[in-house]
Amino acid sequence: MKYPFLTLDDQTEIVHSEMLPYGKVQVYIEKPDEKDCFHNASCYIPGYEWKDINGFTKEEIARYQEIIESTAHLILDFSKKGGFENAAGF
C-alpha cells in the first residue's frame, strides 16, 4: 500500500509504503516530465538507500534526500499508522 505524503511546488509527488520487514519504509518520488512522461526513484529509510533512479539528476536526488531526511521521523510514524490521514485522525 502506498500513502500520499507531500506534493512539491514543481508537481513532484512523494508517497511512502507501510512499514516493511526489518523496519524499512519505501519512499517513492515521481515527477511529471513532458518528454519522458515521468521521472521516478525510490529511497528506503532508515538508511537512505536509493534504488531505481530514472530521469533525476544528482542535484535533484540530493534535494529529495534533504526533504526525506528532514521528514523521515514523520514518514516512519505515518507508515505504522496507515498514512497521514489515519495518523492525523481525520
N, C-alpha and C positions, 0 to 999 in steps of 0.2 A: 504494500500500500504506500502511496506517495501522498504527502501532505504539503499544501502550499505554505510558503514561509514569507517570501519577500519578492516584490517586483521593483526593479530599479528604474530610474528615470529614462534609460535607453531601451526599455521593454525587456530587459533580461529578467528571466524568471528563475527563482531559487526555490526548490522544493526539497523535501527530505523524506526518508523512509521511516518506518517504525524501527525500534531498536532491533538490531540484527544480532546473531550469535556473537559471543565474546565482547559484547558491549559496544559494537560499532554501529554507526549510522551513515547511510549513504546520503550525501548532499549532491543533488543534481542541478546543474546550471544549463539553461538553454536560452539562446538569444536569436531572434529572427534576423535573417540576412537576405536581402533581395536577390543576391546572386546564387548563394548556396542553400537557400531555404532556412537552415538553422545551424548555428554553432552550438556545440554542447560539450560537457565534461562532467565527470563525477569525482567527488572528493570524499574520502572516508575519514570520519572523525571518531574518536580522537586519533591523533597521529598524522592527520593531513596528508593522506596518501592519495595522490591524483591518478586517475585512470581514464582511458578512453577520451582523450582531449582531441576534439575535432574543430578546427577553424579558429580557435582562440590564439592570440599572441601570448608570448611570455609575460608581457606587461599586463594584459587582461587577466591572466591567471594570477599574477601577483596581487592585483586589485581584489579579485574574488577571494583569494587567500586571506587578505586583511579583513574583509567583510565576514568571512566564516569564522576566523579566529575571534573576532570581537563579539560574535553572537553564538558561539559554539555552546555555551552553557544553556542558552535558551533552546537551541535545536535539540540538544541531548535531553533536556527536560520534556519538551513537547513530544519527542519521539516515544517516550514512555507513556504518554497520556493520550495518544491518538490525535496529535496535531494541535495547532494553536487554538482552534475553536473549542475543542474538548478541554484543553488546559485552562482556557480563559473562562469556562463555564457559560458560554453563550448558548 
